[in-house]
Amino acid sequence: MLLCIDIGNTNTVLATFDGEQIVHSWRVKTDARNTADELGLMFRGLLAGDNVEITGVAACSTVPAALRSLRTMLSRYYGGLPAVVVEPGVRTGVQLAIDNPKEVGADRVVNTLAAHALYGGPAIVVDFGTSTNFDAISARGEFLGGVLAPGIEISVEALAARAAQLRKVELIKPARIIGKNTVECLQSGVVYGFAGQVDGVVNRMIEELGGVTAVIATGGLAPVVISECATITHHEPMITLIGLRMVYERNVSA
């Protein structure tokens, strides 16, 4: 089976593929301080728990320190297997139609590849992670750029840290939009505030693109708000891992 690894700023998501089918998946907390050996032991432990035999690895990371440990871990623990780490020089098939292609995170590149393959284009991917990323994809599958906004969780943490009488709350939809207590007020602000942000940004992007075939939500925090987003048409939580599988096939199976 192919193991795909996406190391983000907050969470690391892994999945195994048998062909195009996802067989196993895991989500763990990212710690940029983890050494290559700690990563290797963690991944091997997860795989051993489900008795998984790996035939290849595809990976990407937006965390430079974790990326260094990841490369060392792959050579040390999976050195006999074909491995692809998405970085400059790796064939993705995605043209980066922006000012400085080196600035684009690998996750946004593979999201573009998977979104265009699954839904066509023009399209928009909204990735609810540490930051909320809005990625614009052309009809030909080019990455056109996008919008970066503070993520849901870090916004809530910042508010709790800076306001003496406010605190972190469970990120769920409240019973009503007009909160009757502090917790409900905060939850309402998070859910409906971010949903309004998403719809506002996406509608402006759609206008600039001249229409889209799909608006795809992904990321660990997507379920918090997408039910209240009028512009989201699809939810694909594994889009980055699907894109990694496609990149692997382009570079190893060719």
Number of C-alpha atoms within 10 A of each C-alpha: 16 24 26 26 26 22 24 20 18 17 17 16 21 23 21 25 19 11 10 11 9 16 13 15 17 13 14 12 12 17 17 17 10 15 17 21 16 13 20 19 14 14 17 14 12 15 20 11 8 9 10 16 12 14 13 20 21 26 27 24 22 16 16 11 14 23 18 14 19 24 15 18 20 23 13 13 16 16 12 11 13 15 22 24 21 21 15 10 6 13 14 22 15 18 16 18 13 14 9 8 13 11 8 14 15 22 23 21 24 26 28 32 27 22 25 26 14 14 15 18 22 23 25 30 27 24 27 25 21 20 18 21 23 24 24 27 28 20 14 12 22 21 27 17 18 18 13 13 14 14 17 22 18 13 15 21 14 12 16 16 13 10 9 8 9 15 16 15 15 11 19 14 19 19 11 11 14 11 15 10 8 13 17 20 15 22 24 21 19 23 22 19 15 20 20 18 13 23 17 14 14 25 15 11 20 18 10 10 17 9 13 19 15 20 23 23 26 23 22 17 19 19 17 19 21 23 12 18 19 14 20 20 13 14 17 16 18 20 24 30 28 25 26 32 26 20 26 26 15 15 15 12 8 6
